[in-house]
């Protein structure tokens, strides 16, 4: 059976750099030296907005086996160069220890314009994504295909979500990257355009008013590419595992072919479907693969696994024609083993980090809720350990003081002159040392409490 060669694909991956000793964002000069050396070894390497990031792209192709080999090779080569510069390279939606104050933007006219437009928001973009391009045989129909792929966006995010930490603490979400990126203009779900001409008019108005220089400054979750005749999927977090990234790309290619082949699929997508899609994405951000989603067609709740099975059944024939069925079916394994966010949180908690809320779910309030130093920074830190096999990072909490050590420290502080002075100055509840000015008046004590309404 001849393979359908009309749907070539390409994968763009963004990576973080971290200092091998502190695991925080690298210094600007160190990152510059890495990029200077790496571009001689990995040809498709390019700068991202921040110096502590790197991006690679595969060639347009039809073989997912080859794409997997290419990505593994580029990750391996970049990791070696990073190690030579005292750095670590890793893939995730957010850098767990990166802080806004440490970020430096790369000097580039495009990035200078972003800084001028976004101000302080720009350096909060400590995020990495995976973008997947799929060629459209009929470029004039790209808007129609894009509209009808909208209901599948939550599924792609559930398979890739990998951003549960933010600036040194737990985010309380499985995926905070989209919330961070939502501060940017022209982000999120695309508008529903009736035709390619309507979309072109929208872009032309923005360009004429000097709001943007071209359509590449529109960062929707899915969009028509300005450089290639493709529809570009942009919602995915950067995948920690290469196999996961390639499986997601295979599913996207198969769905693109299915939507092109079946113009009746999701026909009539409008405001309701777009609103439900936004709600489903938010559920994925909170709960990942365990989220409960809204099924518009059936008018009831559904699960991520049910949505995936429905998509797999829908694209089975298309995946066979594309020769990618094996890779498409691997998305079941991605969901079954849990996302990168699940693994990061599980590893963190296995080593004593964070606290679980009652009823499960992610801990809130940071790696050590309530434990802050004088600068308001959580004392509990995350340590990155880079596993060479597969290039997977593991986030491990540094050990806290033992209970006996904490008691000794507390006793020592209370015995110090500074500790006694502070205790005498600051009244404690029930200690009898409350100043007279703060004591309730006698009339207040005699006043009966209001009756409880039945």
Secondary structure, DSSP 8 states (H G I E B T S, - for coil): -----S--EEEEEEEEEEETTT-S---HHHHHHHHHHHTTT-TT-EE-SBTTEEEEE--SBS-HHHHHHHHHHHHHHHHHHHHHTTEEEE--SB-TT--GGG--B---HHHHHHHHHHGGGGGG--B-BEEEEEE-SSGGGHHHHHHHHGGGHHHHHHHH--B-EETTEE-SSSB-HHHHHTTSSSEES----SSHHHHHHHHHHHHHTTS-SSGGG-EESEEE-SSSSEEEE---B--SSHHHHHHHHHHHHHHHHHHHH-TTTTTT--HHHHHHHHHHHHHHHHHGGG-EEEETTTTEEEEHHHHHHHHHHHHHHHHHHHT-HHHHHTHHHHHHH--HHHHHHHHHHHTT-S---TTSS---S-TTTT-B-TTS-BS--EEEEEETGGGEEEEEE-----HHHHHHHHHHHHHSHHHHHHHHHS--TTSS---GGGS--HHHHHS-------
